[in-house]
Amino acid sequence: MNNIIKEGKAVLKVAMVKTVSKQMDVFYNPVMKFNRDISVLLLNSLSRKGLNIADPLAGSGIRAVRFILELKKGKIKTLTVNDYSSKAVKSIKDNFKLNKIKASDDIIIKNEDANLFLLDSTGFDYIDIDPFGTPNPYLDSAVRRISREGILAVTATDTSALSGTYPRACIRKYWAVPLRNELMHEVGLRILVRKVQLVGSQYDKALVPVFSYSKDHYMRIFFRCTKGKEDVDSVLRQHGEFEGIGPIWKGALWDRKLIDRMVKGNKIPDNAKILQVIKDEASVGGVGFYDLHRIAKRYKVKIPRKEELIERLKDKGYKASGTHFSGKGIRSDIPLEKLLKLL
């Protein structure tokens, strides 16, 4: 049964199901609204205009509809929407009609295999890889067709492998050993970053994260692409082990100037808190964070309120913030011994 729903400025006709799965005739996941919110916000926060945009795994077409309705004037040069499923393409056309959008030379709908669609193209300034499960099958073609200074967005929903529930699967699919403790989501995200970067390195493309996060059942990274051997070598030097696992990406997960613009440009109140937390932790940097419950249990120390502890650390001259990876975590540059002494 189809229902009419509203997301952002888009109106959508979708089948409402009890369980979201890849067996759905036309894929739509309401939980991923935040994912799409951030895609719109990030693109609107870039100074670039006239982007050639590709959505190779479009499903219901919700992301494309929102791009057309919500991106700033002049942001889109062309938007190409694709899905392998003929039922999905019919749904995209229906939803375009519902939102009074007409296909044209600038707005193109295709019904092809995602990889062939990308490889047959001349390239794009923004490619969104948002599959059900691992992004691995699409990384090579997406990397090959992302333009210089383009943005490649990658989602992974197979977090059980990346977060250490199935370590052998992580080794096979992502070429790294995961961690299974309070740091597992950050480490999993950094494993995914490195995997995409390794694919890019084959084509002398350096892919540097400009915005990353882990939420609900998925991980999401936006990469900026530059081209050249020196840039790639610089990226690869930032790969290494962490607490005996990995290798992982040990560099920054965020571009701080971009986040500043995103926080200022955000118009959705429900998203303000997580954006502010990410902005704060981006200013601290580093790999990993302190889990306050684990510290209290292991070292038998009393932990003050998280906000109070963050202020005390700042008063002592250290960087400190919360982390979106855990409500019980603090990101700080203070060494553990000094943190314990302070507590």
Beta strands, then each sheet from edge to edge (+ up, - down):
strand 1: 2-7
strand 2: 10-15
strand 3: 51-55
strand 4: 76-82
strand 5: 107-110
strand 6: 124-129
strand 7: 146-156
strand 8: 205-215
strand 9: 218-227
strand 10: 239-242
strand 11: 245-249
strand 12: 290-291
strand 13: 320-323
strand 14: 326-332
sheet 1: 1+ 2-
sheet 2: 5+ 4+ 3+ 6+ 7+ 9- 8+
sheet 3: 10+ 11-
sheet 4: 12+ 14- 13+
end
